Amino acid sequence: MNDTIVAVATSLGVGAISIIRLSGKDSLSIATSIFKGKDLTKVNSHTIHYGFIVDNDSVIDEVLVNVMRSPKTYTTEDTVEINCHGGISTTNRILELLVEKGARLAEPGEFTKRAFLNGRIDLIEAESVSDLISSKSDKQRTLAINGVNGRITKIVRELKDKILNIIANIEVNIDYPEYEDAIEVTPDYLQAQLVSIEKEMELLLSNSEIGKIIKSGIDIALVGRPNVGKSSILNALLNEDKAIVTDISGTTRDVIEAKMNLKGIEINLIDTAGIRETTDVVEKIGVDKSKQIINQADLVVLVLNNNEELTEEDKNLLKITQEKENIIFINKTDLENKLQLPDNVNVIKGNTKDLDGLEELKKKIIEMYNLDKIADKDLTYLSNVRQITLVKEALESIKKAIEDADSSIPVDMLEIHLRNAFDNLGVLIGEKYEDELVDKLFKNFCLGK
């Protein structure tokens, strides 16, 4: 934290400009040592200055330099951003000069890590910064910006305040029973307060499933025997020839992945190798991968051939996929019908020749995951496993407190559960943290952020 760090904040490559960012107590003096224009240590904060980057008497580039003084900066430290011409050679040379003058190359996410450690942002806001950078859809961007803006943090802090208020009243009742203005913590009072908190946490967790869908998308596996038309369906949904399609059984031997957008949600389509018994070593590897993907996918689309009778392999696939979220798609309806399925099986019928059934397939996915409703939500959700796990642990503590209150357990014993819930919510926003956890979180960031 005492070092002055430096990194390229823009993508390295050919472009109009590159931005090189410095942060730390020596930022202004280090930048001044290679800047021919003004003494940056004497200029006003939040100003921009024209000049040249020089190495001794050699001009490296013509630049604009932004100067931002502590504490009103991203990291709360003195910060300098050098806007140079884009290009790998120029950008790297300026970066090398700054390191030679005393700056240290920043680690991934170190600027945001400093913003967190210096108290400018909390841990949820920091994670949302990373999500914002990597967002690929408008909904992902909205979800991330709501985290950056502190909307999720506000919900968590309100829950913490409610729990703290109950703990404070318990403490007053125990330590100062003569204090008449304090709220008397009766079983009825506890029940009302704790049940209200429980409902808020359950709603937060319920909505987190939507957040997970927005952030990570939906993994949909196309599975079935060889030559039932899985790759053709993939190509038709994407409207491009992503997968090779032939009449030869077993053409797809490895997993093919592609992405499409449905109601603003990223759909990860996974075309798998046809599942059948085989002695071909390469094909067998593909079949094994397909079986693994069935377990990992959020949704399985089992493709059956309308022109063939149900085989033992089809029956086995029906059995394997029945425990998963699944859709059965009967393909090749343009050919003679030879397939008979039990009456209680819901199917979508179609073919890729006439593009029949594909819109119905999309509508079914939208219906199963309520994608239409997601479009109308305000998108203020938890969005990763760490956040969801901590809220689940806090909720479990609240449930235990409710059970103890029902059992007339002394309130000082019940307070233990409330403190556990309070602490978990504190860890969620980073009021309490372990260095190892913080290091791990910020390693996933890009350099320069």
C-alpha positions, 0 to 999 in steps of 0.5 A: 500500500506504500508503493506507487503502482502503474499499469496500462488501463486500456487494452494493449494493441493498435488504437487511437489512445492508450491510458497508463494509470499511476496511483500512490503517494509518488504518482505526481513526482514520478510522472513529472520526471518524464513529462515535458510541459509543467511541474505536475506536483504544482498543478491543481487537482482534476486538471488535464495538461498537454506535453511530451513524454521524454527519455532524457532528450529523446521525445517518446510521445505527445500526450495529455496527462490527467492529475487527480489528487487524494482523496477524491480519486478512484483509489483515494490516493494521488492518481495520474493518467497518461493519455498517449497514442495507442500502440504497443511500442509507445505504450510499453516504452512509457510504462517502462520509463515509469517503472524505471523512475520508481513505480511498481507494476500493479497486480491484477485488480490492485487499483480496485483493491486499494479503493476497497482497502481505503474504504471508498467502496465495499466488497460488493461494489468491488465485485460489481466493478469486475462484473461491469467490465466483463458484461456482455449484455445490457442486463448484465451491465444493469445488474453490475451497475446496480452493484457499483452504485451501492443498491445491493449494499443498501439492502444488506446494511438495512438488514444489518441495522435491523438485527443490530437494533434487536441486539441493542434492545436485548443488551439494554434489557439485560444490563439496564432493566430499570431503563423504562424507555427501552423496548421490552424484548418479549417473545411476541416482539422477537417473533415479529422482528425476526420473521420480517427479517427472515422474509426479506432475506428469503426474497433476496435469495429468491431473486439471486437465482435471477441474478445468477441467470443474468450474470452467467447465462443458461447452459443448454445441452443438445443431446441425443443419439448420433445423426438425430439432428443436434448440430442442425438445430444448433446451426438453425438457432444461431442462423449460421453454420457453426457445426459441421453437418453430414449424413455420416453418423457420429460426425460430431465427436467433440463438444461445440459451444456457441452463444445466442441472446434470448430476451437479453439473457445469454444462452450457452448452447452446447452441441454434444457428441451423439451418445451410443455404444462404440468401440471407436476410441475418439468417439468414446471420449466424445460420448463420455464428455456428453454424459458429463455435460448432461450433469453440468447443464442447466437445461437439457434438450433431448433430440429424438428422430421422428423417422426412427423407432424408439431405441434402447439408447433413446430410452436410456437417454430419456431415463438419464435426463428425466431428473434434469430440467429438460425439453424433448425435441422431436426432429425431422417431422418432414419425414415419415413418423415412426416414433412413438412416445408415452402419452405423458411426455411433453414434446416439441416437434419440428425440423430444421429443413423448414425451421419448424418448432424452433420458435416454439423451442425458444418460447419454451425456454423463455417460459421455463426461466421466466425470461419475460419477467426478468425484463421487467425487474429492477435487477438489484440482485446478489450475483455470485456464490460468495454473496449467496452463501453468506446470505444463506448462512445469515438466514440460517442463523435467523431461523435458529433464533426464531426457533429458540424464541418459540422454545422460550430460550433465554434471550441472551442465548438467542443473541448468539444467532443474531450476532452470527447473522450480523457478522455474516452480513458484515463479511458480505460487504467487506466490513470483516474480511480475510486477506487471503479472500480479498487477494483471491477476489481481486486476482480475477480482475484485469490489469489496470483496474 
